[in-house]
Amino acid sequence: MTQAGFVQHVGEWWHFSIGDQMWAYALGAEHALYGRILS
């Protein structure tokens, strides 16, 4: 998963993210690629 660009949630071994706020924070990115989804 990490080779594909996902980052692992620090508290959950099964949870990976890509493009969201946790992903941006873990990588030190300036901003996330997308925000939360509103319905």
mmCIF file as Biopython writes it, N, C-alpha, C and O atoms, coordinates in Angstrom:
data_model
#
loop_
_atom_site.group_PDB
_atom_site.id
_atom_site.type_symbol
_atom_site.label_atom_id
_atom_site.label_alt_id
_atom_site.label_comp_id
_atom_site.label_asym_id
_atom_site.label_entity_id
_atom_site.label_seq_id
_atom_site.pdbx_PDB_ins_code
_atom_site.Cartn_x
_atom_site.Cartn_y
_atom_site.Cartn_z
_atom_site.occupancy
_atom_site.B_iso_or_equiv
_atom_site.auth_seq_id
_atom_site.auth_asym_id
_atom_site.pdbx_PDB_model_num
ATOM 1   N N  . MET A ? 1  ? 0.838   -1.205 0.000  1.0 0.0 1  A 1 
ATOM 2   C CA . MET A ? 1  ? 0.000   0.000  0.000  1.0 0.0 1  A 1 
ATOM 3   C C  . MET A ? 1  ? 0.874   1.257  0.000  1.0 0.0 1  A 1 
ATOM 4   O O  . MET A ? 1  ? 0.609   2.197  -0.749 1.0 0.0 1  A 1 
ATOM 5   N N  . THR A ? 2  ? 1.904   1.273  0.831  1.0 0.0 2  A 1 
ATOM 6   C CA . THR A ? 2  ? 2.752   2.466  0.885  1.0 0.0 2  A 1 
ATOM 7   C C  . THR A ? 2  ? 3.484   2.701  -0.428 1.0 0.0 2  A 1 
ATOM 8   O O  . THR A ? 2  ? 3.752   3.846  -0.791 1.0 0.0 2  A 1 
ATOM 9   N N  . GLN A ? 3  ? 3.809   1.637  -1.138 1.0 0.0 3  A 1 
ATOM 10  C CA . GLN A ? 3  ? 4.462   1.795  -2.447 1.0 0.0 3  A 1 
ATOM 11  C C  . GLN A ? 3  ? 3.546   2.471  -3.456 1.0 0.0 3  A 1 
ATOM 12  O O  . GLN A ? 3  ? 4.018   3.069  -4.423 1.0 0.0 3  A 1 
ATOM 13  N N  . ALA A ? 4  ? 2.242   2.379  -3.236 1.0 0.0 4  A 1 
ATOM 14  C CA . ALA A ? 4  ? 1.265   3.010  -4.122 1.0 0.0 4  A 1 
ATOM 15  C C  . ALA A ? 4  ? 0.923   4.432  -3.692 1.0 0.0 4  A 1 
ATOM 16  O O  . ALA A ? 4  ? 0.109   5.086  -4.344 1.0 0.0 4  A 1 
ATOM 17  N N  . GLY A ? 5  ? 1.534   4.934  -2.594 1.0 0.0 5  A 1 
ATOM 18  C CA . GLY A ? 5  ? 1.305   6.308  -2.160 1.0 0.0 5  A 1 
ATOM 19  C C  . GLY A ? 5  ? 0.408   6.471  -0.956 1.0 0.0 5  A 1 
ATOM 20  O O  . GLY A ? 5  ? 0.184   7.595  -0.506 1.0 0.0 5  A 1 
ATOM 21  N N  . PHE A ? 6  ? -0.115  5.374  -0.416 1.0 0.0 6  A 1 
ATOM 22  C CA . PHE A ? 6  ? -0.960  5.441  0.766  1.0 0.0 6  A 1 
ATOM 23  C C  . PHE A ? 6  ? -0.099  5.598  2.013  1.0 0.0 6  A 1 
ATOM 24  O O  . PHE A ? 6  ? 1.058   5.177  2.026  1.0 0.0 6  A 1 
ATOM 25  N N  . VAL A ? 7  ? -0.655  6.199  3.057  1.0 0.0 7  A 1 
ATOM 26  C CA . VAL A ? 7  ? 0.010   6.267  4.354  1.0 0.0 7  A 1 
ATOM 27  C C  . VAL A ? 7  ? -0.837  5.513  5.369  1.0 0.0 7  A 1 
ATOM 28  O O  . VAL A ? 7  ? -2.064  5.484  5.272  1.0 0.0 7  A 1 
ATOM 29  N N  . GLN A ? 8  ? -0.176  4.908  6.335  1.0 0.0 8  A 1 
ATOM 30  C CA . GLN A ? 8  ? -0.872  4.115  7.342  1.0 0.0 8  A 1 
ATOM 31  C C  . GLN A ? 8  ? -1.291  4.991  8.512  1.0 0.0 8  A 1 
ATOM 32  O O  . GLN A ? 8  ? -0.524  5.837  8.971  1.0 0.0 8  A 1 
ATOM 33  N N  . HIS A ? 9  ? -2.500  4.788  8.985  1.0 0.0 9  A 1 
ATOM 34  C CA . HIS A ? 9  ? -3.006  5.478  10.170 1.0 0.0 9  A 1 
ATOM 35  C C  . HIS A ? 9  ? -2.145  5.071  11.357 1.0 0.0 9  A 1 
ATOM 36  O O  . HIS A ? 9  ? -1.847  3.889  11.529 1.0 0.0 9  A 1 
ATOM 37  N N  . VAL A ? 10 ? -1.743  6.038  12.177 1.0 0.0 10 A 1 
ATOM 38  C CA . VAL A ? 10 ? -0.817  5.743  13.276 1.0 0.0 10 A 1 
ATOM 39  C C  . VAL A ? 10 ? -1.415  4.840  14.343 1.0 0.0 10 A 1 
ATOM 40  O O  . VAL A ? 10 ? -0.674  4.129  15.022 1.0 0.0 10 A 1 
ATOM 41  N N  . GLY A ? 11 ? -2.722  4.847  14.509 1.0 0.0 11 A 1 
ATOM 42  C CA . GLY A ? 11 ? -3.342  4.061  15.556 1.0 0.0 11 A 1 
ATOM 43  C C  . GLY A ? 11 ? -4.045  2.796  15.090 1.0 0.0 11 A 1 
ATOM 44  O O  . GLY A ? 11 ? -4.577  2.046  15.907 1.0 0.0 11 A 1 
ATOM 45  N N  . GLU A ? 12 ? -4.052  2.553  13.780 1.0 0.0 12 A 1 
ATOM 46  C CA . GLU A ? 12 ? -4.780  1.410  13.244 1.0 0.0 12 A 1 
ATOM 47  C C  . GLU A ? 12 ? -3.947  0.756  12.145 1.0 0.0 12 A 1 
ATOM 48  O O  . GLU A ? 12 ? -3.659  1.390  11.129 1.0 0.0 12 A 1 
ATOM 49  N N  . TRP A ? 13 ? -3.564  -0.481 12.334 1.0 0.0 13 A 1 
ATOM 50  C CA . TRP A ? 13 ? -2.707  -1.155 11.357 1.0 0.0 13 A 1 
ATOM 51  C C  . TRP A ? 13 ? -3.433  -1.450 10.049 1.0 0.0 13 A 1 
ATOM 52  O O  . TRP A ? 13 ? -2.785  -1.674 9.027  1.0 0.0 13 A 1 
ATOM 53  N N  . TRP A ? 14 ? -4.768  -1.453 10.060 1.0 0.0 14 A 1 
ATOM 54  C CA . TRP A ? 14 ? -5.551  -1.807 8.879  1.0 0.0 14 A 1 
ATOM 55  C C  . TRP A ? 14 ? -6.031  -0.593 8.085  1.0 0.0 14 A 1 
ATOM 56  O O  . TRP A ? 14 ? -6.601  -0.756 7.007  1.0 0.0 14 A 1 
ATOM 57  N N  . HIS A ? 15 ? -5.813  0.607  8.591  1.0 0.0 15 A 1 
ATOM 58  C CA . HIS A ? 15 ? -6.378  1.819  8.002  1.0 0.0 15 A 1 
ATOM 59  C C  . HIS A ? 15 ? -5.297  2.576  7.221  1.0 0.0 15 A 1 
ATOM 60  O O  . HIS A ? 15 ? -4.288  2.992  7.791  1.0 0.0 15 A 1 
ATOM 61  N N  . PHE A ? 16 ? -5.514  2.750  5.926  1.0 0.0 16 A 1 
ATOM 62  C CA . PHE A ? 16 ? -4.611  3.519  5.081  1.0 0.0 16 A 1 
ATOM 63  C C  . PHE A ? 16 ? -5.383  4.660  4.436  1.0 0.0 16 A 1 
ATOM 64  O O  . PHE A ? 16 ? -6.591  4.557  4.220  1.0 0.0 16 A 1 
ATOM 65  N N  . SER A ? 17 ? -4.687  5.745  4.129  1.0 0.0 17 A 1 
ATOM 66  C CA . SER A ? 17 ? -5.326  6.900  3.508  1.0 0.0 17 A 1 
ATOM 67  C C  . SER A ? 17 ? -4.487  7.389  2.334  1.0 0.0 17 A 1 
ATOM 68  O O  . SER A ? 17 ? -3.276  7.172  2.275  1.0 0.0 17 A 1 
ATOM 69  N N  . ILE A ? 18 ? -5.158  8.049  1.412  1.0 0.0 18 A 1 
ATOM 70  C CA . ILE A ? 18 ? -4.465  8.733  0.322  1.0 0.0 18 A 1 
ATOM 71  C C  . ILE A ? 18 ? -5.267  9.972  -0.060 1.0 0.0 18 A 1 
ATOM 72  O O  . ILE A ? 18 ? -6.465  9.894  -0.333 1.0 0.0 18 A 1 
ATOM 73  N N  . GLY A ? 19 ? -4.599  11.092 -0.073 1.0 0.0 19 A 1 
ATOM 74  C CA . GLY A ? 19 ? -5.205  12.341 -0.511 1.0 0.0 19 A 1 
ATOM 75  C C  . GLY A ? 19 ? -5.983  13.120 0.531  1.0 0.0 19 A 1 
ATOM 76  O O  . GLY A ? 19 ? -6.357  14.265 0.272  1.0 0.0 19 A 1 
ATOM 77  N N  . ASP A ? 20 ? -6.244  12.549 1.698  1.0 0.0 20 A 1 
ATOM 78  C CA . ASP A ? 20 ? -7.044  13.264 2.705  1.0 0.0 20 A 1 
ATOM 79  C C  . ASP A ? 20 ? -6.142  14.018 3.685  1.0 0.0 20 A 1 
ATOM 80  O O  . ASP A ? 20 ? -4.926  14.064 3.501  1.0 0.0 20 A 1 
ATOM 81  N N  . GLN A ? 21 ? -6.735  14.607 4.725  1.0 0.0 21 A 1 
ATOM 82  C CA . GLN A ? 21 ? -5.981  15.416 5.676  1.0 0.0 21 A 1 
ATOM 83  C C  . GLN A ? 21 ? -4.932  14.608 6.437  1.0 0.0 21 A 1 
ATOM 84  O O  . GLN A ? 21 ? -3.835  15.107 6.689  1.0 0.0 21 A 1 
ATOM 85  N N  . MET A ? 22 ? -5.252  13.371 6.804  1.0 0.0 22 A 1 
ATOM 86  C CA . MET A ? 22 ? -4.280  12.548 7.516  1.0 0.0 22 A 1 
ATOM 87  C C  . MET A ? 22 ? -3.087  12.240 6.614  1.0 0.0 22 A 1 
ATOM 88  O O  . MET A ? 22 ? -1.942  12.268 7.066  1.0 0.0 22 A 1 
ATOM 89  N N  . TRP A ? 23 ? -3.345  11.954 5.373  1.0 0.0 23 A 1 
ATOM 90  C CA . TRP A ? 23 ? -2.308  11.693 4.388  1.0 0.0 23 A 1 
ATOM 91  C C  . TRP A ? 23 ? -1.382  12.905 4.250  1.0 0.0 23 A 1 
ATOM 92  O O  . TRP A ? 23 ? -0.159  12.763 4.257  1.0 0.0 23 A 1 
ATOM 93  N N  . ALA A ? 24 ? -1.978  14.100 4.123  1.0 0.0 24 A 1 
ATOM 94  C CA . ALA A ? 24 ? -1.197  15.329 3.980  1.0 0.0 24 A 1 
ATOM 95  C C  . ALA A ? 24 ? -0.335  15.575 5.216  1.0 0.0 24 A 1 
ATOM 96  O O  . ALA A ? 24 ? 0.835   15.939 5.093  1.0 0.0 24 A 1 
ATOM 97  N N  . TYR A ? 25 ? -0.897  15.382 6.390  1.0 0.0 25 A 1 
ATOM 98  C CA . TYR A ? 25 ? -0.149  15.587 7.626  1.0 0.0 25 A 1 
ATOM 99  C C  . TYR A ? 25 ? 1.019   14.606 7.727  1.0 0.0 25 A 1 
ATOM 100 O O  . TYR A ? 25 ? 2.133   15.002 8.070  1.0 0.0 25 A 1 
ATOM 101 N N  . ALA A ? 26 ? 0.771   13.340 7.431  1.0 0.0 26 A 1 
ATOM 102 C CA . ALA A ? 26 ? 1.807   12.312 7.542  1.0 0.0 26 A 1 
ATOM 103 C C  . ALA A ? 26 ? 2.959   12.563 6.571  1.0 0.0 26 A 1 
ATOM 104 O O  . ALA A ? 26 ? 4.111   12.262 6.883  1.0 0.0 26 A 1 
ATOM 105 N N  . LEU A ? 27 ? 2.655   13.109 5.407  1.0 0.0 27 A 1 
ATOM 106 C CA . LEU A ? 27 ? 3.693   13.364 4.404  1.0 0.0 27 A 1 
ATOM 107 C C  . LEU A ? 27 ? 4.299   14.762 4.502  1.0 0.0 27 A 1 
ATOM 108 O O  . LEU A ? 27 ? 5.282   15.065 3.825  1.0 0.0 27 A 1 
ATOM 109 N N  . GLY A ? 28 ? 3.712   15.612 5.346  1.0 0.0 28 A 1 
ATOM 110 C CA . GLY A ? 28 ? 4.183   16.986 5.442  1.0 0.0 28 A 1 
ATOM 111 C C  . GLY A ? 28 ? 3.776   17.823 4.234  1.0 0.0 28 A 1 
ATOM 112 O O  . GLY A ? 28 ? 4.418   18.822 3.911  1.0 0.0 28 A 1 
ATOM 113 N N  . ALA A ? 29 ? 2.700   17.400 3.570  1.0 0.0 29 A 1 
ATOM 114 C CA . ALA A ? 29 ? 2.213   18.127 2.394  1.0 0.0 29 A 1 
ATOM 115 C C  . ALA A ? 29 ? 1.565   19.442 2.817  1.0 0.0 29 A 1 
ATOM 116 O O  . ALA A ? 29 ? 1.069   19.570 3.936  1.0 0.0 29 A 1 
ATOM 117 N N  . GLU A ? 30 ? 1.575   20.403 1.921  1.0 0.0 30 A 1 
ATOM 118 C CA . GLU A ? 30 ? 0.996   21.713 2.203  1.0 0.0 30 A 1 
ATOM 119 C C  . GLU A ? 30 ? -0.521  21.647 2.397  1.0 0.0 30 A 1 
ATOM 120 O O  . GLU A ? 30 ? -1.081  22.395 3.199  1.0 0.0 30 A 1 
ATOM 121 N N  . HIS A ? 31 ? -1.186  20.747 1.658  1.0 0.0 31 A 1 
ATOM 122 C CA . HIS A ? 31 ? -2.632  20.600 1.775  1.0 0.0 31 A 1 
ATOM 123 C C  . HIS A ? 31 ? -3.052  19.223 1.273  1.0 0.0 31 A 1 
ATOM 124 O O  . HIS A ? 31 ? -2.299  18.543 0.575  1.0 0.0 31 A 1 
ATOM 125 N N  . ALA A ? 32 ? -4.250  18.831 1.637  1.0 0.0 32 A 1 
ATOM 126 C CA . ALA A ? 32 ? -4.811  17.555 1.180  1.0 0.0 32 A 1 
ATOM 127 C C  . ALA A ? 32 ? -5.272  17.690 -0.268 1.0 0.0 32 A 1 
ATOM 128 O O  . ALA A ? 32 ? -5.499  18.797 -0.756 1.0 0.0 32 A 1 
ATOM 129 N N  . LEU A ? 33 ? -5.405  16.568 -0.939 1.0 0.0 33 A 1 
ATOM 130 C CA . LEU A ? 33 ? -5.906  16.584 -2.315 1.0 0.0 33 A 1 
ATOM 131 C C  . LEU A ? 33 ? -7.402  16.764 -2.350 1.0 0.0 33 A 1 
ATOM 132 O O  . LEU A ? 33 ? -7.938  17.283 -3.329 1.0 0.0 33 A 1 
ATOM 133 N N  . TYR A ? 34 ? -8.102  16.342 -1.287 1.0 0.0 34 A 1 
ATOM 134 C CA . TYR A ? 34 ? -9.547  16.506 -1.217 1.0 0.0 34 A 1 
ATOM 135 C C  . TYR A ? 34 ? -9.970  16.592 0.241  1.0 0.0 34 A 1 
ATOM 136 O O  . TYR A ? 34 ? -9.239  16.157 1.131  1.0 0.0 34 A 1 
ATOM 137 N N  . GLY A ? 35 ? -11.140 17.148 0.482  1.0 0.0 35 A 1 
ATOM 138 C CA . GLY A ? 35 ? -11.687 17.272 1.816  1.0 0.0 35 A 1 
ATOM 139 C C  . GLY A ? 35 ? -12.761 16.220 2.064  1.0 0.0 35 A 1 
ATOM 140 O O  . GLY A ? 35 ? -12.873 15.246 1.319  1.0 0.0 35 A 1 
ATOM 141 N N  . ARG A ? 36 ? -13.530 16.420 3.094  1.0 0.0 36 A 1 
ATOM 142 C CA . ARG A ? 36 ? -14.580 15.464 3.394  1.0 0.0 36 A 1 
ATOM 143 C C  . ARG A ? 36 ? -15.693 15.532 2.364  1.0 0.0 36 A 1 
ATOM 144 O O  . ARG A ? 36 ? -15.903 16.562 1.722  1.0 0.0 36 A 1 
ATOM 145 N N  . ILE A ? 37 ? -16.386 14.446 2.218  1.0 0.0 37 A 1 
ATOM 146 C CA . ILE A ? 37 ? -17.471 14.356 1.246  1.0 0.0 37 A 1 
ATOM 147 C C  . ILE A ? 37 ? -18.781 14.730 1.917  1.0 0.0 37 A 1 
ATOM 148 O O  . ILE A ? 37 ? -19.131 14.184 2.963  1.0 0.0 37 A 1 
ATOM 149 N N  . LEU A ? 38 ? -19.490 15.649 1.322  1.0 0.0 38 A 1 
ATOM 150 C CA . LEU A ? 38 ? -20.778 16.086 1.850  1.0 0.0 38 A 1 
ATOM 151 C C  . LEU A ? 38 ? -21.881 15.507 0.974  1.0 0.0 38 A 1 
ATOM 152 O O  . LEU A ? 38 ? -21.775 15.501 -0.253 1.0 0.0 38 A 1 
ATOM 153 N N  . SER A ? 39 ? -22.931 15.025 1.609  1.0 0.0 39 A 1 
ATOM 154 C CA . SER A ? 39 ? -24.034 14.477 0.812  1.0 0.0 39 A 1 
ATOM 155 C C  . SER A ? 39 ? -25.270 15.324 0.935  1.0 0.0 39 A 1 
ATOM 156 O O  . SER A ? 39 ? -26.296 15.010 0.330  1.0 0.0 39 A 1 
#
